[in-house]
Amino acid sequence: MKLSKDLDHFSTRLGYRFADPDLLIKSMTHSSLSSATREDNQRLEFLGDRVLGLVIANALIDHDSEAQEGQLAPRFNSLVRKEACAEVAQEIGLGEVLKLGRSEMLSGGRRKQAILGDAMEAVIAAVYLDGGFDAARAMILRLWGARVANAADDARDAKTTLQEWAQARKLPPPQYIEVARSGPDHAPVFSIEVRLETGQSAQASAPSKRAASQEAAALLLKELETTS
């Protein structure tokens, strides 16, 4: 099957040309559009997640030959989590070529983090099945390259730093509480408050609980710096 113009341009952005275009089409087909004659990308997503994990684990070890498991694990998690996959998907315009059912499309599916992240993993599997492991590895390293290089800094996030601050003072871990949620289902905004046993707290809002928690932790760290 010949690729549409949009998918052909997307293939160029991926930096990979498919011998079997049907694999790319399948990777872009969300379950909301699947049918008896049209497969969705869920099986590819499952496979792509494993291929991504192996490539990233190997890349981290190659990048820092002296890092210990305790250092590598948070770096790995920051690179393979759904949010990271969705960020890469956004950078290459994956959402523009997704094949979605009408209801999912109307509810903002092209911008949903979970859908973008799943589709990115499916694309990785499609490249792996079409061109083999070396082709998938080359594409992943091209798209994730800067993130791998910066993983040591990114993994040490505000939540980790705040927890270490509390542990150093023999305090229980910070608590993160969802205090509000607003906006439509397809574009929610979460408000998260972080609290220490000392009574100190901070609150932030963001499109995901993770981002709101990170921002709240960062705000509280700034407050602690000024009062210490």
Helices and strands as residue ranges (DSSP letters): H 5-14, H 21-27, G 31-33, H 42-63, H 69-80, H 82-91, G 94-97, H 102-106, G 109-111, H 113-131, H 133-149, H 151-155, H 158-168, E 175-182, E 189-195, E 201-206, H 209-227
